[in-house]
Amino acid sequence: MSRDFAVEIHRATEGLDESDKHDLLRDIRRDCINTMSQIALGTIHKNPEFIDYLSKATS
């Protein structure tokens, strides 16, 4: 999965200038940290749509 994620990040940043790339990658890092925090806190069970998303993303 990590290779697929890296390919998608590369595609998403093609054609962006360095400042925009930096901003996008910062946002992705922030979103990943927030997601991991939600999982760690056990609040993820309140959002079944997100659980479905995670199961599809990890399969």
Secondary structure, DSSP 8 states (H G I E B T S, - for coil): -HHHHHHHHHHHHTT--HHHHHHHHHHHHHHHHHHHHHHHHT-GGG-HHHHHHHHHHT-
